[in-house]
Amino acid sequence: MSFGRIYSRLSFAAESFKDEETGLLYHGYCVETKENNGAFWSRGIGWFTMVLLEAAEKMPDKEKREKLCGYFNSIMDAVVRYQDEASSLWYNVTDGKEEYFYTKKTDTGEETIYNIPETSGSAMFTYCLLRGYKSGILRDEKFRISGLKGFNALVEDKLCDEGLKDVYTSSSVTSNKNLYQKNGYTTNDGKGVGPFIMAANYVY
C-alpha cells in the first residue's frame, strides 16, 4: 500500500471516528449514515494509535507527516485525560469505569463481569506514549510520565505467575457499552503480552 493511501485512510478514521467532547475515537462508524456506535473501546483506540504512530514516523511527505502527528497528539492528549487515577491504567470501555457490566447465566447461577482496568489497551497506550515521546512527536513531559505510570502499574498489579492478567478476550462493534464486558477477561493473551513487551523496550 502506498503512503498516500495510508495517509488517506488514517486521516479519514482520525476525523470521522473522533468525538469532539472527549477527543477519543469511537469503536464503530457507519460510512453510509455517518453515525458512530457511541462506544470507546481502549484496545480499538490502541490498535489505531499504534499504526498512526508508525505511519507518522515513516511518512516521507512533510505536510502529511505533520498532519498525522497532529492527529496522534490530539488522541494521546485525550487518552492521558482518561487514565484512571486509582489504578494508573485505562478501563476496557475507556470512559466508563465500573458503571458498565454484563450479567450472564452459568451452571451455578449468574456471573457479573464488570468494566475494569484492562491490560491490552493499557499496554498499547503505554507503548504509544513512551515511543511517541522518545521519537519527539509527543513533546510534553506529561506523556512520558503517563506512560511510565501505566507501565509500572501493569508490572506491579497485573503480572502474576501465569502472565499478564485482565486482557479482554474479544469484542464486536456494538452500541451497548455493557456488551463490551460480555466475553470476559483472560490471562497471558498475546493481544496484551505483545504490546506490553513492546512498551518495555521503551521503558528500558
N, C-alpha and C positions, 0 to 999 in steps of 0.2 A: 504494500500500500504506500502511495506517495505521501510526502509530508503535507502536501496541500489537502489531501483527503483526510488525513489525520487531524489537521487543524480544523477543517470544516466540521467534522463530527464532534470533536471535543468542544468547540465553541458553541455548536448547536445545543449540546447537552447542558453545558455550563449556564447558558442563558435561559433555556426552556424549562429546565428542572428546578431552577432556583426559586426559593421562597423569599420574597423581599423582606418579610418581617424578621425572620430568623437568620437568613443568609445561608441556610442549609439547603441541600438538594433533596428533592422528593425521590422516592424509590421508583415510582411508576409515572409514566406520561403517555398520553394518547395523542399521536400526531394528528389524527383526523379532527378530534374535538378540541385539541389544545388544552386538555384538562389533566391535572395530576391526581394521584391517588391519595394525597393528603397525609402520607406517612413518611417519616425519616428513618431509614434503617442504617445503622452505623457501618456494617460491613459493605453495604452497597455504596455508601459515600466513600468508604476506604478504598475499595477497588478503583473507583473513578479517580480519586486524588492520586493514587499510586501511578496510574497511567498518565495522568495530567502532568505530574512532576517529571516523569521520564521524558515525555514529549517536549516539555518546556526546556529541559536541559539540552536536548539534542536538536531542536528546531533551528535550521540554518537561516531562515528568514528573520531578520532582526525585529521587524514590526510584528510579525506573527508570534515570535517568541515573547515579546513584551506583553502581548495580549494574553497569552497563556499564563505567563507569570502573574498577571493581574487577576485572572480567574482563580489561580491557585492561592494567592494571598487572601483573596476575599473569602474563599471557602474555609481555609485554615483558621482565619480570624474567627469565623462562626464556630468552628469546631472547638477552639480553645474556650469560648464562652460556655459551651455545653459540657465541659469536663466536670465531672461530679466532684464536689469539694471533699466529701467524706471518703470516697474510695480512690480518687485521682484517676479514675477510669471513665469510660463512656458507656451509657446504657445501650442495650440492644435496639430499642426504639429510642433514638438519640435524645429526644426532648421529653420523654415520658416518665422517667423514674419508675417507682413501683405501682403507679396508678393503673397500668395495663397488665392484664393477666388472662390466662386461659385455663379453664377447668375441664378436665376430661375424665371419663369413667374408666376405671381399671377393674381388675378382677377382685380387688379388695375394697373397692369403694370409689372415691374420687381423688384426683390429684390436681392441685392448683399450681400452675407454672407461672411465676411472676417475671415481669420485665426486670432484668438485673444488669449490673455492670458486666459487659460481655467482652471476652478477651480477643477475639479475632479483629473486630472493629477497633478496639483499643490499641492492639498491636500495629494495625495499619496506620492509625492516626499518629502513633508514636514514631513509627518509621518515617512518615511523611514530614512530621515536624522536625525531626533531627536531621534527616537528609536535606530537607529544604533549607534549613538554617546553615548547614555546612556548605551547601552549594552557593549560598548568598542570595537565593531567591527570596527567602524569608529573612528579614534583617533585624526585626525587633527581638530583643532578648527574651521576651515573654514566650516566644515559640520554642526556644531551646529549653527553657525552664519547664514548660508544659510537657514537652516530650520526655524529659528526664523524670519528671514526677510520674508520668504514665508508665514508663518502663520500670521504675523502681517498684511501683505498686504491683505490676504483673509479677515481678520476681518475688516480692515479699508475701503477696496474698494469693496468687493464682497458680503457683508452681507446687506440685506435690510429687510423690514418688512415681505416680503414673504419668506425669507430664503436666501439660497446661490445662487447667480446669476451665469450665464455663464458656466453651466455644458453642455458639448457637449452631444447631445441626444443619438446618436448611430453611429456605423461605421462598414463598411465591409472592407475586405482587398482589396486594390486597388493600382495600380502603379501610379495613377493620384492623386497627392497631393491636387489638387483643390477639389476633391470629398470628402476630409475629412471635408469640410465645408457644404456639401450638406444638411445634416439633421438638421443643425442649433443648437441653444443653448437654454437651458431651465433653470428654477429656481427651487431650492429645490428638485432636483432629488437625490435619495439615493446613486447613484454612486459617488456623490460629498459630500453629507452630511455625509455619513458613515466614509470615511477616514478623513474628517475634524474633526469629534468628536474624532476619534482615535488619531489624531495628537494633539488635545487639551489636552489629558491625559498626553502627554509627555511634553507639554509646562508648565503645572501647577505642 
